[in-house]
Amino acid sequence: MIVTHSAEETRALGARLAKVLQRGDVLLLQGNLGAGKSELARGIARGLGVKGPVPSPSFTILNAYDEGRLPLYHFDWYRIEDPEEIAEMGMEEQLGGDGVALIEWSENGAEYLPSRVLKICIRPIDENDREISFAPQGGFSFREEDIL
């Protein structure tokens, strides 16, 4: 578990995490609204080399970036009401594919997730501080000390 003390520190943690990510990695960003999922995603995007703005994909469901070291697929499944929407949009093609997939609100499409994922739980402690824990699953190779 890592504690960050500002949005800037959360983004910096994301940038460090990006350095160890590999093609096909799927990250599940978990936490309540306002927990800091999008800030961590912005840091990961910057760490992969994305230069432009990195807005939350709340209304578009998927923002794709291909200018970095690896393609980045940033999903927000908050508005997914029926998991079949994921299949209908062809989104499962980006999961475990040629880039890195970040998924916010993954529980809304759990049946479409690969078994090899890194769950990242973000819990606000107060207005600025965030407790961030990592749970690799299905053989996902990750060591927290690699990003400290």
C-alpha positions in Angstrom: 0.0 0.0 0.0 1.2 3.5 -0.9 -0.2 6.8 0.4 -0.1 9.9 -1.8 -0.7 13.4 -0.4 -1.9 15.3 -3.4 -3.2 14.9 -6.9 0.3 15.6 -8.2 1.7 12.7 -6.1 -1.0 10.4 -7.4 -0.1 11.3 -11.0 3.6 10.8 -10.3 2.8 7.3 -8.9 0.9 6.6 -12.1 3.9 7.8 -14.2 6.2 5.4 -12.3 3.8 2.5 -12.7 3.7 3.2 -16.5 7.4 2.5 -16.7 6.9 -1.2 -15.7 3.7 -1.8 -17.8 3.8 -4.2 -20.7 1.8 -4.8 -23.8 -1.4 -6.6 -22.9 -1.6 -5.4 -19.3 -5.1 -4.7 -17.9 -5.5 -2.4 -14.9 -8.7 -2.2 -12.9 -9.0 1.2 -11.2 -11.3 0.9 -8.2 -12.7 3.5 -5.9 -15.6 5.7 -5.2 -16.4 8.8 -7.3 -13.7 11.4 -6.6 -11.3 8.8 -5.2 -8.5 9.7 -7.7 -8.9 7.1 -10.4 -8.7 9.7 -13.2 -5.6 11.4 -11.6 -3.8 8.0 -11.5 -4.9 7.4 -15.1 -3.5 10.8 -16.2 -0.1 9.9 -14.6 -0.1 6.5 -16.3 -0.8 8.2 -19.6 2.0 10.7 -19.1 4.4 7.9 -18.1 3.6 6.1 -21.3 4.3 9.3 -23.3 0.8 10.7 -24.0 1.2 14.4 -24.5 -2.3 15.9 -24.9 -5.1 16.2 -22.5 -6.3 13.0 -20.7 -10.0 13.6 -19.8 -12.1 11.1 -18.0 -14.0 9.0 -20.6 -17.2 9.2 -18.5 -19.4 10.1 -21.5 -17.4 8.4 -24.3 -16.7 5.2 -22.4 -13.4 4.8 -24.2 -10.5 7.2 -24.9 -7.7 5.7 -26.9 -4.2 7.1 -27.2 -1.6 5.8 -29.6 1.2 8.3 -29.4 3.1 6.8 -26.4 5.4 3.9 -25.8 2.4 1.5 -25.9 -1.2 2.2 -27.0 -3.4 3.2 -24.0 -7.1 2.4 -23.8 -8.8 4.2 -21.0 -12.3 2.9 -20.3 -14.9 4.2 -17.9 -17.8 1.7 -17.5 -19.7 3.8 -15.0 -22.6 4.3 -17.5 -22.7 0.7 -18.7 -26.1 -0.6 -17.7 -26.0 -4.0 -19.5 -22.6 -5.8 -19.9 -23.7 -6.8 -23.4 -22.9 -3.1 -24.4 -19.2 -4.0 -24.0 -19.5 -6.8 -26.5 -21.6 -4.8 -28.9 -19.1 -2.0 -29.0 -16.2 -4.4 -29.5 -14.4 -3.1 -26.4 -13.1 -6.5 -25.4 -10.6 -6.4 -28.4 -8.6 -3.8 -26.5 -8.4 -5.9 -23.3 -5.1 -7.8 -23.2 -4.3 -6.7 -26.8 -1.5 -4.5 -28.2 -1.5 -1.9 -25.5 -2.4 -1.2 -21.9 -6.1 -1.1 -20.8 -7.2 1.0 -17.8 -10.7 0.3 -16.7 -12.7 2.4 -14.2 -15.9 0.8 -12.8 -14.8 -2.6 -14.1 -17.5 -4.3 -12.0 -20.1 -3.2 -14.6 -18.6 -5.7 -17.1 -16.7 -8.2 -14.9 -17.6 -11.1 -17.2 -15.5 -9.5 -20.0 -12.4 -9.1 -18.0 -9.3 -11.4 -18.5 -8.1 -13.3 -15.5 -4.7 -11.6 -15.6 -5.2 -8.2 -14.2 -3.8 -5.7 -11.7 -6.5 -4.4 -9.3 -5.7 -0.9 -8.0 -7.9 0.2 -5.1 -7.8 4.0 -4.3 -9.3 5.0 -1.0 -9.5 8.7 0.1 -8.2 9.2 3.6 -9.1 12.9 3.6 -9.3 15.8 1.0 -5.8 15.3 -0.3 -4.5 11.9 0.9 -5.1 8.7 -0.9 -4.4 5.1 0.1 -3.5 3.1 -3.0 -3.2 -0.7 -2.9 -2.3 -3.2 -5.6 -3.6 -6.7 -6.0 -2.1 -8.7 -9.0 -4.3 -11.5 -10.1 -4.1 -14.4 -12.6 -0.3 -14.3 -12.8 0.0 -10.5 -13.4 3.7 -9.7 -12.7 3.9 -6.8 -10.3 6.1 -5.8 -7.4 5.2 -2.6 -5.5 8.9 -1.9 -4.8 9.4 -1.4 -8.5 7.5 1.8 -8.5 8.6 3.3 -5.2 
